[in-house]
Amino acid sequence: EKTFTPPELSALVLEKLRRDAEAELGEEITEAVISVPAYFNDNQRSATKLAAQLAGLKTERIINEPSAAALAYRLAHGEEDACLMVFDFGGGTLDVSVVECFENVIEITAIAGDNRLGGNDIDEAIARYFCAYNQIPQMSSAPSSRLCSCARRSGASVPCPGPPCPPCSSPGRTGPPTPSPLPGTF
């Protein structure tokens, strides 16, 4: 049984991305600019460079994800100078950055985030709100996950998998309710 270090695992991902890019572009890829979360420290950035080296890539630059988002926005919209607020809403975290772009400089002026707020947390908050709004008793985590699936599909004509849950099987239901704004914080 082989064990992997974090850089070795990251190298496997980067190597696959490199091979896919080479196949798409029809040429060899030897260099990369890699984006990392803004909160990565020097050790994590060094580990990312090591992963790239293990994947056969020379790292030209490591940039923060908000900087990468700002670059992509500027390329797509052709704006020279801008002050942008970048939301990085991941599966487990929420990060917000204020990025200033001027004279070919991209500067991150503010960063804030919550390592315990992300996609799954928001799904659960929506499910709790949905239950409260529709007067459905709160459930344990397994039925709650099913409720999340049902809530996501509540406006679609596709039935929920498995036994129907109350919101999906309400008689005469034609679409999702129009809830009032979410009260307070999650």
C-alpha positions in Angstrom: 0.0 0.0 0.0 1.5 3.3 -1.2 1.0 6.5 0.8 1.3 9.9 -0.9 2.4 13.3 0.4 0.2 16.3 -0.4 2.6 17.5 -3.1 2.6 14.0 -4.7 -1.2 14.0 -4.8 -1.3 17.5 -6.2 1.2 16.5 -8.8 -1.1 13.7 -10.0 -3.8 16.3 -10.6 -1.5 18.8 -12.3 0.0 16.0 -14.5 -3.6 15.1 -15.6 -4.4 18.7 -16.3 -1.1 19.1 -18.3 -1.9 16.0 -20.4 -5.4 17.2 -21.1 -4.1 20.6 -22.1 -1.5 19.1 -24.3 -4.1 16.9 -26.0 -6.4 19.9 -26.6 -3.7 22.3 -27.8 -1.7 19.7 -29.7 1.6 20.8 -28.2 3.8 20.1 -25.2 3.2 22.1 -22.0 6.3 22.7 -19.9 5.4 25.9 -18.0 2.5 27.0 -15.8 1.0 29.9 -13.8 -0.8 28.3 -10.9 -3.4 29.9 -8.8 -3.7 29.1 -5.1 -6.1 30.3 -2.3 -5.1 33.8 -1.1 -4.6 32.5 2.4 -1.9 30.0 1.4 1.3 30.5 3.4 4.9 30.2 2.1 5.1 26.4 2.9 1.9 25.7 1.0 3.1 27.8 -2.0 6.4 25.9 -1.9 4.5 22.6 -1.8 2.5 23.7 -4.9 5.7 24.5 -6.8 7.1 21.1 -5.8 3.9 19.4 -7.1 4.3 21.3 -10.4 7.9 20.1 -10.7 6.8 16.5 -9.9 4.2 16.9 -12.7 6.9 18.0 -15.2 6.0 21.7 -15.1 8.1 24.7 -14.5 6.2 27.2 -12.3 6.5 30.6 -13.9 4.4 32.2 -11.1 2.1 31.4 -8.2 -0.8 33.8 -8.0 -3.7 34.2 -5.6 -7.1 32.9 -6.9 -8.6 36.4 -6.5 -5.9 37.8 -8.7 -6.6 35.0 -11.3 -10.3 35.9 -11.2 -9.5 39.6 -11.7 -7.2 38.8 -14.6 -9.9 36.7 -16.2 -12.5 39.4 -15.7 -10.2 42.1 -17.2 -9.5 39.8 -20.2 -13.2 39.1 -20.7 -14.4 42.7 -20.3 -11.4 44.6 -21.5 -11.4 47.0 -18.5 -8.1 48.6 -17.7 -8.7 50.1 -14.3 -11.1 48.6 -11.9 -11.8 47.9 -8.3 -13.4 44.4 -8.0 -14.9 42.4 -5.2 -14.2 38.7 -5.8 -16.3 36.0 -4.1 -14.7 32.6 -3.9 -17.6 30.4 -2.8 -16.3 26.9 -2.5 -17.6 23.6 -1.2 -16.3 24.3 2.3 -15.2 27.9 2.5 -16.2 31.4 1.6 -13.5 34.0 0.8 -14.0 37.6 -0.3 -11.3 39.7 -1.7 -11.1 43.3 -2.8 -8.9 43.6 -5.8 -7.7 46.8 -7.5 -6.5 46.7 -11.1 -4.5 49.7 -12.4 -1.6 50.3 -14.9 -1.1 46.5 -15.4 -0.9 46.0 -11.6 -3.3 43.7 -9.7 -3.3 44.4 -6.0 -5.3 42.5 -3.4 -6.2 45.3 -0.9 -8.4 43.2 1.5 -9.1 39.6 2.2 -11.7 38.1 4.5 -13.1 34.6 4.8 -14.8 31.9 6.8 -13.2 28.4 6.7 -16.5 26.9 7.9 -18.9 28.5 5.5 -19.3 27.2 2.0 -21.6 25.3 -0.3 -22.6 22.5 2.0 -23.3 24.9 4.8 -25.5 27.0 2.6 -27.3 23.9 1.4 -28.1 23.0 5.0 -29.2 26.6 5.7 -31.6 26.6 2.7 -32.9 23.2 3.7 -33.6 24.4 7.3 -35.3 27.6 5.9 -37.3 25.5 3.5 -38.5 23.2 6.3 -39.4 26.2 8.5 -41.2 28.0 5.7 -43.2 24.9 4.7 -43.7 23.8 8.3 -41.8 20.6 7.9 -40.3 19.1 11.1 -36.5 19.2 11.2 -34.8 16.0 10.3 -31.5 14.2 11.0 -28.6 14.6 8.6 -29.4 11.7 6.3 -33.0 12.8 5.5 -31.8 16.4 5.5 -29.4 15.6 2.7 -32.4 14.1 0.8 -34.4 17.2 1.6 -31.6 19.3 0.1 -31.8 17.3 -3.1 -35.5 17.7 -3.2 -35.4 21.4 -2.5 -32.9 21.8 -5.3 -35.3 20.0 -7.7 -38.5 21.5 -6.3 -39.0 23.8 -9.3 -38.2 21.1 -11.9 -40.4 18.4 -13.3 -37.8 15.7 -12.5 -39.0 13.7 -9.4 -36.6 13.2 -6.5 -34.8 9.9 -6.3 -35.9 7.5 -3.6 -39.1 7.8 -1.6 -40.7 11.2 -2.1 -40.2 13.7 0.6 -42.9 16.1 1.7 -41.8 19.1 -0.3 -41.5 17.1 -3.5 -44.8 15.2 -3.2 -47.1 18.1 -2.2 -50.4 17.7 -4.1 -51.0 20.4 -6.8 -47.4 21.6 -6.5 -46.4 23.5 -9.7 -43.2 25.1 -8.6 -41.2 26.4 -5.6 -42.8 28.7 -3.1 -41.9 32.4 -3.2 -40.2 32.7 0.2 -39.6 35.9 2.0 -36.0 37.0 2.4 -33.9 34.8 4.7 -34.1 36.2 8.2 -30.9 37.0 10.0 -27.7 35.1 9.4 -27.1 31.5 8.7 
